[in-house]
Amino acid sequence: MSVARKSATCAVYRGYATKKYTLDHEWISIDNGVGTFGITDYAQQSLGDVVFVETPAVGDVVAKQESVGAIESVKAASEIFSPVSGEVVSVNEQLGDEPNLLNSSPEEDGWLAKIKISDASELEDLLDEKAYEAHCASGEDH
């Protein structure tokens, strides 16, 4: 895919959805009150090859920053935290058979779950892409 075409595709996508990031390296893309979330590319690089993913269950009501699952890799195990409060309306069941999707496509095919957001004001505390990139570049302990 050419760079121009890829940029145009991203621009169209961003026009319909808002993407935010947590300090714990989760991303969330919001569209019509539902947030699709997962781990960032930075997180998957830190974890190494993912071998197991535990996702929340559909119907779970979760709070912002609550542990909702876990990721195990050849290097480490890490909890997954919800970036927002709400009800889990869908999970990526493909991760059960293909946990390596978190490595190959962490911010697209490797999404973890979708949450119907109960408090949209919580999104204000999350980082935009520029702030998240600065956080990753800062070298802080994360």
DSSP file (Angstrom, degrees, kcal/mol; ACC not computed):
  #  RESIDUE AA STRUCTURE BP1 BP2  ACC     N-H-->O    O-->H-N    N-H-->O    O-->H-N    TCO  KAPPA ALPHA  PHI   PSI    X-CA   Y-CA   Z-CA
    1    1 A M              0   0    0      0, 0.0     0, 0.0     0, 0.0     0, 0.0   0.000 360.0 360.0 360.0 132.1    0.0    0.0    0.0
    2    2 A S     >  -     0   0    0      1,-0.1     4,-2.8     4,-0.0     5,-0.2  -0.276 360.0-117.9 -67.9 156.8    1.4    3.4   -0.9
    3    3 A V  H  > S+     0   0    0      1,-0.2     4,-2.8     2,-0.2     5,-0.2   0.910 114.8  51.4 -61.8 -42.6    2.2    5.9    1.8
    4    4 A A  H  > S+     0   0    0      2,-0.2     4,-2.3     1,-0.2    -1,-0.2   0.920 112.6  45.1 -61.8 -43.7   -0.4    8.4    0.4
    5    5 A R  H  > S+     0   0    0      2,-0.2     4,-2.4     1,-0.2    -1,-0.2   0.914 112.9  50.4 -67.8 -41.5   -3.1    5.7    0.3
    6    6 A K  H  X S+     0   0    0     -4,-2.8     4,-2.3     1,-0.2    -2,-0.2   0.914 111.4  49.2 -61.6 -42.3   -2.2    4.5    3.8
    7    7 A S  H  X S+     0   0    0     -4,-2.8     4,-2.5     1,-0.2    -1,-0.2   0.901 110.4  50.4 -63.2 -41.1   -2.4    8.1    5.1
    8    8 A A  H  X S+     0   0    0     -4,-2.3     4,-2.3     2,-0.2    -1,-0.2   0.903 109.5  51.3 -63.8 -40.5   -5.7    8.7    3.4
    9    9 A T  H  X S+     0   0    0     -4,-2.4     4,-2.3     1,-0.2    -2,-0.2   0.924 111.5  47.1 -62.3 -44.8   -7.1    5.5    5.0
   10   10 A C  H  X S+     0   0    0     -4,-2.3     4,-2.8     1,-0.2    -2,-0.2   0.894 110.4  53.1 -63.5 -40.2   -5.9    6.6    8.4
   11   11 A A  H  X S+     0   0    0     -4,-2.5     4,-1.2     2,-0.2    -1,-0.2   0.907 109.8  47.4 -63.4 -41.9   -7.4   10.0    7.9
   12   12 A V  H  X S+     0   0    0     -4,-2.3     4,-0.7     2,-0.2     3,-0.4   0.933 113.0  49.3 -64.1 -45.2  -10.8    8.6    7.0
   13   13 A Y  H >X S+     0   0    0     -4,-2.3     4,-1.5     1,-0.2     3,-1.2   0.918 109.4  51.3 -60.3 -45.1  -10.7    6.2   10.0
   14   14 A R  H 3< S+     0   0    0     -4,-2.8    -1,-0.2     1,-0.3    -2,-0.2   0.760 100.0  65.5 -66.5 -23.6   -9.7    9.0   12.4
   15   15 A G  H 3< S+     0   0    0     -4,-1.2    -1,-0.3    -3,-0.4    -2,-0.2   0.780 111.4  34.0 -67.7 -25.7  -12.6   11.0   11.1
   16   16 A Y  H << S+     0   0    0     -3,-1.2     2,-0.3    -4,-0.7    16,-0.3   0.656 121.4  39.3-103.7 -20.7  -15.1    8.5   12.5
   17   17 A A     <  -     0   0    0     -4,-1.5     2,-0.5    14,-0.1    14,-0.2  -0.943  66.1-138.0-133.8 152.4  -13.4    7.3   15.7
   18   18 A T  E     -A   30   0A   0     12,-1.9    12,-3.4    -2,-0.3     2,-0.5  -0.934  18.5-156.5-109.4 130.9  -11.3    8.9   18.4
   19   19 A K  E     +A   29   0A   0     -2,-0.5   110,-0.3    10,-0.3     2,-0.3  -0.926  15.9 173.5-112.7 131.6   -8.3    7.0   19.7
   20   20 A K  E     -A   28   0A   0      8,-2.8     8,-2.4    -2,-0.5     2,-0.3  -0.841  15.0-144.5-130.4 166.9   -6.8    7.6   23.1
   21   21 A Y  E     -AB  27 127A   0    106,-2.2   106,-3.1    -2,-0.3     2,-0.2  -0.935   4.8-138.9-135.0 153.2   -4.1    6.0   25.2
   22   22 A T    >   -     0   0    0      4,-2.5     3,-1.4    -2,-0.3   104,-0.1  -0.687  29.5-116.0-104.2 164.0   -3.4    5.1   28.9
   23   23 A L  T 3  S+     0   0    0      1,-0.3    -1,-0.1    -2,-0.2   103,-0.0   0.697 116.4  63.1 -68.0 -18.7   -0.1    5.5   30.7
   24   24 A D  T 3  S-     0   0    0      2,-0.1    -1,-0.3    57,-0.0    57,-0.1   0.272 123.1-103.2 -90.6  10.5   -0.2    1.7   31.1
   25   25 A H  S <  S+     0   0    0     -3,-1.4    15,-2.4     1,-0.3     2,-0.4   0.834  76.0 133.6  73.3  36.8    0.0    1.2   27.3
   26   26 A E  E     - C   0  39A   0     13,-0.2    -4,-2.5    17,-0.1     2,-0.3  -0.874  39.1-153.4-105.7 150.8   -3.6    0.4   26.4
   27   27 A W  E     -AC  21  38A   0     11,-2.3    11,-1.8    -2,-0.4     2,-0.3  -0.865   6.6-166.0-116.8 156.6   -5.3    2.1   23.5
   28   28 A I  E     -AC  20  37A   0     -8,-2.4    -8,-2.8    -2,-0.3     2,-0.5  -0.979   6.7-160.4-143.8 132.0   -9.1    2.7   23.1
   29   29 A S  E     -AC  19  36A   0      7,-2.8     7,-2.6    -2,-0.3     2,-0.5  -0.960  16.6-152.5-112.4 121.3  -10.8    3.7   19.9
   30   30 A I  E     +AC  18  35A   0    -12,-3.4   -12,-1.9    -2,-0.5     2,-0.3  -0.812  21.6 165.5-104.1 130.9  -14.3    5.2   20.5
   31   31 A D  E >  S- C   0  34A   0      3,-2.5     3,-1.4    -2,-0.5   -14,-0.1  -0.924  72.1 -19.8-145.3 116.1  -17.1    5.1   18.0
   32   32 A N  T 3  S-     0   0    0     -2,-0.3     3,-0.1     1,-0.3   -15,-0.0   0.875 126.9 -48.8  54.6  43.4  -20.8    5.9   18.9
   33   33 A G  T 3  S+     0   0    0      1,-0.2    84,-2.3    83,-0.1     2,-0.5   0.488 117.1 107.5  80.8   2.8  -20.3    5.3   22.7
   34   34 A V  E <   -CD  31 116A   0     -3,-1.4    -3,-2.5    82,-0.2     2,-0.6  -0.962  54.9-153.6-116.7 130.2  -18.5    2.0   22.3
   35   35 A G  E     -CD  30 115A   0     80,-3.1    80,-2.8    -2,-0.5     2,-0.5  -0.900   2.1-159.4-106.6 122.9  -14.7    1.7   23.0
   36   36 A T  E     -CD  29 114A   0     -7,-2.6    -7,-2.8    -2,-0.6     2,-0.3  -0.869  26.0-177.4 -93.6 128.4  -12.7   -1.0   21.3
   37   37 A F  E     +CD  28 113A   0     76,-2.7    75,-3.1    -2,-0.5    76,-1.4  -0.886  18.4 138.5-133.2 162.6   -9.5   -1.4   23.3
   38   38 A G  E     -C   27   0A   0    -11,-1.8   -11,-2.3    -2,-0.3     2,-0.3  -0.898  51.8 -61.2-169.0-165.2   -6.2   -3.4   23.4
   39   39 A I  E     -C   26   0A   0     71,-0.4   -13,-0.2    67,-0.3   -14,-0.1  -0.706  51.0-114.5 -99.2 154.3   -2.5   -3.0   24.1
   40   40 A T     >  -     0   0    0    -15,-2.4     4,-2.2    -2,-0.3     5,-0.2  -0.279  25.6-107.5 -81.2 168.6   -0.2   -0.7   22.1
   41   41 A D  H  > S+     0   0    0      1,-0.2     4,-2.2     2,-0.2     5,-0.2   0.877 121.7  57.5 -61.2 -38.2    2.6   -1.7   19.9
   42   42 A Y  H  > S+     0   0    0      1,-0.2     4,-1.8     2,-0.2    -1,-0.2   0.923 107.2  48.1 -57.9 -44.8    5.0   -0.4   22.6
   43   43 A A  H  > S+     0   0    0    -18,-0.2     4,-2.1     1,-0.2    -2,-0.2   0.919 110.6  49.3 -64.4 -44.9    3.4   -2.8   25.1
   44   44 A Q  H  X S+     0   0    0     -4,-2.2     4,-2.0     1,-0.2    -1,-0.2   0.865 109.3  52.7 -67.0 -33.3    3.6   -5.8   22.8
   45   45 A Q  H  < S+     0   0    0     -4,-2.2    -1,-0.2     1,-0.2    -2,-0.2   0.897 110.3  48.5 -66.0 -38.4    7.3   -5.1   22.0
   46   46 A S  H  < S+     0   0    0     -4,-1.8    -2,-0.2    -5,-0.2    -1,-0.2   0.861 113.6  47.2 -67.8 -36.1    8.0   -5.0   25.7
   47   47 A L  H  < S-     0   0    0     -4,-2.1    28,-0.8     1,-0.2    29,-0.4   0.847  94.8-154.9 -74.7 -35.0    6.2   -8.3   26.3
   48   48 A G     <  +     0   0    0     -4,-2.0     2,-0.3    -5,-0.2    -1,-0.2  -0.540  57.9   6.4  84.9-160.7    7.8  -10.3   23.5
   49   49 A D  S    S-     0   0    0     -2,-0.2    25,-1.9     1,-0.1     2,-0.3  -0.382  75.9-138.9 -64.0 116.6    6.0  -13.2   21.9
   50   50 A V  E     +G   73   0B   0     -2,-0.3    23,-0.3    23,-0.2    53,-0.1  -0.607  28.1 170.8 -79.1 131.5    2.5  -13.5   23.4
   51   51 A V  E     +     0   0B   0     21,-2.9     2,-0.3    -2,-0.3    22,-0.2   0.551  63.5  22.4-116.6 -14.7    1.4  -17.1   24.1
   52   52 A F  E     -G   72   0B   0     20,-1.7    20,-2.8    47,-0.2     2,-0.4  -0.978  55.9-167.8-156.5 140.2   -1.9  -16.6   26.1
   53   53 A V  E     -G   71   0B   0     -2,-0.3     2,-0.6    18,-0.2    18,-0.2  -0.995   4.7-163.8-132.6 128.2   -4.5  -14.0   26.4
   54   54 A E  E     -G   70   0B   0     16,-3.3    16,-1.4    -2,-0.4    26,-0.1  -0.955  17.8-172.0-107.9 118.9   -7.3  -13.8   29.0
   55   55 A T        -     0   0    0     -2,-0.6    14,-0.1    14,-0.2    36,-0.1  -0.648  28.0 -98.6-105.0 163.9  -10.1  -11.4   28.1
   56   56 A P        -     0   0    0      0, 0.0     2,-0.3     0, 0.0    -1,-0.1  -0.231  44.8-103.7 -69.3 172.1  -13.0  -10.2   30.1
   57   57 A A    >   -     0   0    0      1,-0.1     3,-2.2    56,-0.0    31,-0.3  -0.757  35.1 -98.4 -99.3 146.2  -16.4  -11.9   29.6
   58   58 A V  T 3  S+     0   0    0     -2,-0.3    31,-0.2     1,-0.3     3,-0.1  -0.406 113.2  31.0 -58.3 134.0  -19.3  -10.3   27.6
   59   59 A G  T 3  S+     0   0    0     29,-3.1    -1,-0.3     1,-0.4    30,-0.1   0.168  84.4 136.5  98.1 -17.0  -21.7   -8.8   30.1
   60   60 A D    <   -     0   0    0     -3,-2.2    28,-3.0    28,-0.1     2,-0.6  -0.399  48.6-142.8 -61.3 137.0  -19.0   -7.9   32.7
   61   61 A V  E     -E   87   0A   0     26,-0.2     2,-0.3    -3,-0.1    26,-0.2  -0.930  27.6-172.6-101.7 121.8  -19.4   -4.4   34.1
   62   62 A V  E     -E   86   0A   0     24,-3.1    24,-2.4    -2,-0.6     2,-0.3  -0.816  18.3-137.0-120.7 154.7  -15.9   -3.0   34.6
   63   63 A A    >   -     0   0    0     -2,-0.3     3,-2.2    22,-0.2    19,-0.3  -0.775  41.9 -84.9-105.3 153.1  -14.5    0.2   36.2
   64   64 A K  T 3  S+     0   0    0     -2,-0.3    21,-0.1     1,-0.3     3,-0.1  -0.329 116.2  11.5 -55.4 133.9  -11.8    2.4   34.8
   65   65 A Q  T 3  S+     0   0    0     17,-3.5     2,-0.3     1,-0.3    -1,-0.3   0.532  94.4 139.5  70.9  11.2   -8.3    1.0   35.7
   66   66 A E    <   -     0   0    0     -3,-2.2    16,-2.5    16,-0.2     2,-0.3  -0.624  63.6-106.5 -80.5 141.9   -9.8   -2.3   36.9
   67   67 A S  E     + H   0  81B   0     -2,-0.3    14,-0.3    14,-0.2    -4,-0.1  -0.554  44.0 169.7 -67.6 125.9   -7.9   -5.5   35.9
   68   68 A V  E     -     0   0B   0     12,-3.1     2,-0.3    -2,-0.3    13,-0.2   0.320  57.9 -30.3-122.5   4.5  -10.0   -7.2   33.2
   69   69 A G  E     - H   0  80B   0     11,-0.9    11,-2.4   -14,-0.1     2,-0.3  -0.985  59.8-106.4 169.5-167.5   -7.6   -9.9   32.0
   70   70 A A  E     -GH  54  79B   0    -16,-1.4   -16,-3.3    -2,-0.3     2,-0.4  -0.989   7.7-148.3-151.5 156.6   -4.1  -11.0   31.5
   71   71 A I  E     -GH  53  78B   0      7,-2.9     7,-2.8    -2,-0.3     2,-0.4  -0.998  13.0-163.4-127.3 130.5   -1.4  -11.5   28.8
   72   72 A E  E     +GH  52  77B   0    -20,-2.8   -21,-2.9    -2,-0.4   -20,-1.7  -0.951  13.7 171.8-115.1 135.7    1.3  -14.1   29.1
   73   73 A S  E     -G   50   0B   0      3,-3.2   -23,-0.2    -2,-0.4   -25,-0.1  -0.745  51.0 -95.2-128.3 178.3    4.4  -14.0   26.9
   74   74 A V  S    S+     0   0    0    -25,-1.9   -26,-0.1    -2,-0.2   -24,-0.1   0.733 125.5  36.8 -67.8 -20.0    7.6  -15.9   26.8
   75   75 A K  S    S-     0   0    0    -28,-0.8     2,-0.3     1,-0.3    -1,-0.2   0.760 125.3 -14.7-100.6 -31.0    9.2  -13.0   28.8
   76   76 A A        -     0   0    0    -29,-0.4    -3,-3.2     2,-0.0     2,-0.4  -0.966  51.5-116.8-163.0 169.3    6.5  -11.9   31.3
   77   77 A A  E     -H   72   0B   0     -2,-0.3     2,-0.4    -5,-0.2    -5,-0.2  -0.961  32.6-175.8-118.6 143.4    2.9  -11.9   32.4
   78   78 A S  E     -H   71   0B   0     -7,-2.8    -7,-2.9    -2,-0.4     2,-0.1  -1.000  22.3-123.7-143.6 140.2    1.0   -8.7   32.5
   79   79 A E  E     -H   70   0B   0     -2,-0.4     2,-0.5    -9,-0.2    -9,-0.3  -0.475  21.9-133.2 -77.2 153.3   -2.5   -7.6   33.7
   80   80 A I  E     -H   69   0B   0    -11,-2.4   -12,-3.1    -2,-0.1   -11,-0.9  -0.932  20.8-158.9-105.8 130.6   -4.9   -5.8   31.3
   81   81 A F  E     -H   67   0B   0     -2,-0.5   -14,-0.2   -14,-0.3   -17,-0.1  -0.905  20.3-116.6-113.2 139.0   -6.6   -2.8   32.7
   82   82 A S        -     0   0    0    -16,-2.5   -17,-3.5    -2,-0.4   -16,-0.2  -0.546  14.4-152.5 -71.7 130.3   -9.8   -1.3   31.4
   83   83 A P  S    S+     0   0    0      0, 0.0     2,-0.3     0, 0.0    -1,-0.1   0.681  77.7  17.0 -76.2 -15.8   -9.2    2.3   30.1
   84   84 A V  S    S-     0   0    0    -21,-0.1     2,-0.3   -18,-0.1   -18,-0.2  -0.923  82.2-101.4-146.0 168.2  -12.8    3.2   30.9
   85   85 A S        +     0   0    0     -2,-0.3    33,-2.2    34,-0.3    34,-0.7  -0.705  66.0  86.3 -91.2 147.7  -15.9    2.2   32.9
   86   86 A G  E    S-EF  62 117A   0    -24,-2.4   -24,-3.1    -2,-0.3     2,-0.5  -0.978  73.6 -52.0 158.5-166.5  -18.7    0.3   31.2
   87   87 A E  E     -EF  61 116A   0     29,-1.6    29,-3.0    -2,-0.3     2,-0.5  -0.895  46.0-121.9-108.2 132.1  -20.2   -3.0   30.1
   88   88 A V  E     + F   0 115A   0    -28,-3.0   -29,-3.1    -2,-0.5    27,-0.3  -0.587  34.2 172.2 -71.0 120.4  -18.2   -5.4   28.0
   89   89 A V  E     +     0   0A   0     25,-2.8     2,-0.3    -2,-0.5    26,-0.2   0.562  62.7   9.4-108.2 -12.8  -20.3   -6.0   24.8
   90   90 A S  E     - F   0 114A   0     24,-1.3    24,-3.0   -33,-0.1     2,-0.3  -0.967  57.6-159.5-163.1 148.0  -17.8   -8.0   22.8
   91   91 A V  E     - F   0 113A   0     -2,-0.3     2,-1.5    22,-0.2    22,-0.3  -0.949  33.7-109.6-129.1 155.1  -14.5   -9.8   23.1
   92   92 A N    >   +     0   0    0     20,-2.3     3,-1.6    -2,-0.3     4,-0.3  -0.656  35.2 179.7 -84.2  89.5  -12.0  -10.8   20.5
   93   93 A E  T >> S+     0   0    0     -2,-1.5     3,-1.4     1,-0.3     4,-0.5   0.699  71.4  75.7 -66.8 -19.1  -12.5  -14.6   20.6
   94   94 A Q  H >> S+     0   0    0      1,-0.3     4,-2.3     2,-0.2     3,-0.7   0.765  81.2  70.6 -62.8 -24.9   -9.9  -15.1   17.9
   95   95 A L  H <4 S+     0   0    0     -3,-1.6    -1,-0.3     1,-0.2   -42,-0.2   0.759  85.6  67.4 -66.3 -23.7   -7.2  -14.3   20.5
   96   96 A G  H <4 S+     0   0    0     -3,-1.4    -1,-0.2    -4,-0.3    -2,-0.2   0.894 115.7  25.7 -61.5 -39.8   -7.9  -17.7   22.1
   97   97 A D  H << S+     0   0    0     -3,-0.7    -2,-0.2    -4,-0.5    -1,-0.2   0.711 135.3  34.5 -93.7 -25.4   -6.5  -19.5   19.1
   98   98 A E    ><  +     0   0    0     -4,-2.3     3,-2.0    -5,-0.1     4,-0.2  -0.527  58.6 158.1-131.7  66.5   -4.2  -16.8   17.9
   99   99 A P  T >  S+     0   0    0      0, 0.0     3,-1.8     0, 0.0     4,-0.3   0.759  70.0  75.0 -62.3 -21.8   -2.7  -14.9   20.8
  100  100 A N  T >> S+     0   0    0      1,-0.3     4,-2.4     2,-0.2     3,-1.1   0.566  70.4  85.8 -69.5  -6.3    0.1  -13.8   18.6
  101  101 A L  H <> S+     0   0    0     -3,-2.0     4,-2.6     1,-0.3     9,-0.3   0.810  80.8  64.0 -60.0 -27.2   -2.3  -11.3   16.9
  102  102 A L  H <4 S+     0   0    0     -3,-1.8    -1,-0.3    -4,-0.2    -2,-0.2   0.798 108.6  39.7 -65.8 -26.7   -1.2   -9.0   19.8
  103  103 A N  H <4 S+     0   0    0     -3,-1.1    -2,-0.2    -4,-0.3    -1,-0.2   0.886 121.6  39.5 -85.3 -43.9    2.3   -9.1   18.3
  104  104 A S  H  < S+     0   0    0     -4,-2.4    -2,-0.2     1,-0.2    -3,-0.2   0.780 138.5   6.9 -80.5 -26.6    1.4   -8.9   14.6
  105  105 A S    ><> +     0   0    0     -4,-2.6     5,-3.1    -5,-0.2     3,-1.5  -0.345  68.8 160.9-153.6  62.1   -1.5   -6.4   14.8
  106  106 A P  T 3 5S+     0   0    0      0, 0.0   -67,-0.3     0, 0.0    -3,-0.1   0.784  80.3  39.5 -63.0 -28.4   -1.8   -5.0   18.4
  107  107 A E  T 3 5S+     0   0    0    -69,-0.1   -67,-0.1     4,-0.1    -5,-0.1   0.216 129.6  21.5-109.4  16.0   -3.8   -2.0   17.4
  108  108 A E  T X 5S+     0   0    0     -3,-1.5     3,-1.1    -7,-0.2    -3,-0.1   0.237 132.4  15.0-137.3 -89.5   -6.1   -3.5   14.7
  109  109 A D  T 3 5S+     0   0    0      1,-0.3    -7,-0.1    -8,-0.1    -8,-0.1   0.723 120.4  64.4 -69.0 -21.0   -6.7   -7.3   14.6
  110  110 A G  T 3 < +     0   0    0     -5,-3.1   -71,-0.4    -9,-0.3    -1,-0.3   0.105  69.4 142.8 -92.1  22.6   -5.4   -7.8   18.1
  111  111 A W    <   -     0   0    0     -3,-1.1   -73,-0.3   -73,-0.1   -16,-0.2  -0.265  39.2-153.1 -59.5 152.7   -8.1   -5.8   19.9
  112  112 A L        -     0   0    0    -75,-3.1   -20,-2.3     1,-0.3     2,-0.3   0.893  56.3 -22.4 -96.8 -51.9   -9.1   -7.3   23.2
  113  113 A A  E     -DF  37  91A   0    -76,-1.4   -76,-2.7   -22,-0.3     2,-0.4  -0.971  48.7-123.0-157.4 165.7  -12.7   -6.2   24.0
  114  114 A K  E     -DF  36  90A   0    -24,-3.0   -25,-2.8    -2,-0.3   -24,-1.3  -0.977  25.9-164.8-119.2 133.6  -15.4   -3.6   23.3
  115  115 A I  E     -DF  35  88A   0    -80,-2.8   -80,-3.1    -2,-0.4     2,-0.9  -0.968  22.2-134.3-122.7 129.2  -17.0   -1.7   26.1
  116  116 A K  E     -DF  34  87A   0    -29,-3.0   -29,-1.6    -2,-0.4   -82,-0.2  -0.749  40.7-125.7 -76.8 111.6  -20.2    0.3   26.1
  117  117 A I  E     - F   0  86A   0    -84,-2.3   -31,-0.3    -2,-0.9     3,-0.2  -0.400  28.8-174.2 -70.9 128.0  -18.8    3.4   27.9
  118  118 A S  S    S+     0   0    0    -33,-2.2     2,-0.3     1,-0.2   -32,-0.2   0.676  79.2  32.5 -94.1 -20.0  -20.8    4.5   31.0
  119  119 A D    >   -     0   0    0    -34,-0.7     3,-1.9     1,-0.1     4,-0.3  -0.769  60.4-175.5-141.2  91.9  -19.0    7.7   31.7
  120  120 A A  G >  S+     0   0    0     -2,-0.3     3,-1.6     1,-0.3     4,-0.3   0.726  79.3  73.8 -61.8 -22.2  -17.6    9.6   28.7
  121  121 A S  G >  S+     0   0    0      1,-0.3     3,-1.4     2,-0.2     4,-0.3   0.759  81.6  71.8 -65.0 -21.9  -15.9   12.1   30.9
  122  122 A E  G X  S+     0   0    0     -3,-1.9     3,-1.2     1,-0.3     4,-0.3   0.764  84.0  69.2 -63.3 -23.6  -13.3    9.5   31.8
  123  123 A L  G X  S+     0   0    0     -3,-1.6     3,-1.4    -4,-0.3    -1,-0.3   0.771  84.5  70.1 -65.3 -25.3  -11.9    9.8   28.2
  124  124 A E  G <  S+     0   0    0     -3,-1.4    -1,-0.3    -4,-0.3    -2,-0.2   0.761  93.0  57.1 -64.9 -24.5  -10.7   13.3   29.1
  125  125 A D  G <  S+     0   0    0     -3,-1.2    -1,-0.3    -4,-0.3    -2,-0.2   0.589  92.1  91.6 -81.9 -10.4   -8.0   11.8   31.4
  126  126 A L  S <  S-     0   0    0     -3,-1.4     2,-0.2    -4,-0.3  -104,-0.2  -0.407  79.3-108.4 -86.9 163.2   -6.5    9.7   28.6
  127  127 A L  B     -B   21   0A   0   -106,-3.1  -106,-2.2    -2,-0.1     2,-0.1  -0.608  20.0-133.4 -90.8 146.0   -3.7   10.7   26.3
  128  128 A D     >  -     0   0    0     -2,-0.2     4,-2.5  -108,-0.2     5,-0.2  -0.385  42.2 -91.2 -83.1 176.7   -3.9   11.7   22.6
  129  129 A E  H  > S+     0   0    0   -110,-0.3     4,-2.5     1,-0.2     5,-0.2   0.893 125.7  49.7 -59.4 -43.4   -1.4   10.2   20.2
  130  130 A K  H  > S+     0   0    0      1,-0.2     4,-1.9     2,-0.2    -1,-0.2   0.921 113.2  45.9 -63.7 -44.4    1.1   13.0   20.5
  131  131 A A  H  > S+     0   0    0      2,-0.2     4,-2.1     1,-0.2    -1,-0.2   0.873 112.5  51.6 -66.7 -37.1    1.1   12.9   24.3
  132  132 A Y  H  X S+     0   0    0     -4,-2.5     4,-2.4     2,-0.2    -2,-0.2   0.916 108.5  50.5 -66.3 -42.4    1.3    9.1   24.3
  133  133 A E  H  X S+     0   0    0     -4,-2.5     4,-2.0     1,-0.2    -1,-0.2   0.894 110.5  50.2 -61.8 -39.2    4.4    9.2   22.0
  134  134 A A  H  X S+     0   0    0     -4,-1.9     4,-1.1     2,-0.2    -1,-0.2   0.893 109.0  52.5 -65.1 -39.5    6.0   11.7   24.3
  135  135 A H  H  <>S+     0   0    0     -4,-2.1     5,-0.5     1,-0.2     3,-0.5   0.922 110.9  46.5 -60.7 -45.2    5.3    9.4   27.3
  136  136 A C  H ><5S+     0   0    0     -4,-2.4     3,-0.7     1,-0.2    -1,-0.2   0.875 113.9  48.2 -66.4 -36.9    6.9    6.5   25.6
  137  137 A A  H 3<5S+     0   0    0     -4,-2.0    -1,-0.2     1,-0.2    -2,-0.2   0.657  93.1  79.6 -76.9 -15.4    9.9    8.6   24.6
  138  138 A S  T 3<5S-     0   0    0     -4,-1.1    -1,-0.2    -3,-0.5    -2,-0.2   0.734  91.1-135.2 -69.4 -22.1   10.4   10.0   28.1
  139  139 A G  T < 5 +     0   0    0     -3,-0.7    -1,-0.1    -4,-0.4    -3,-0.1   0.585  48.5 154.6  77.9   8.6   12.1    6.9   29.4
  140  140 A E      < -     0   0    0     -5,-0.5     2,-1.0     1,-0.1    -1,-0.2  -0.257  61.9 -82.5 -63.0 159.3   10.0    7.0   32.6
  141  141 A D              0   0    0      1,-0.2    -1,-0.1    -3,-0.1    -3,-0.0  -0.523 360.0 360.0 -67.2 102.1    9.6    3.6   34.3
  142  142 A H              0   0    0     -2,-1.0    -1,-0.2    -6,-0.1    -2,-0.1   0.336 360.0 360.0-151.5 360.0    6.7    2.1   32.4
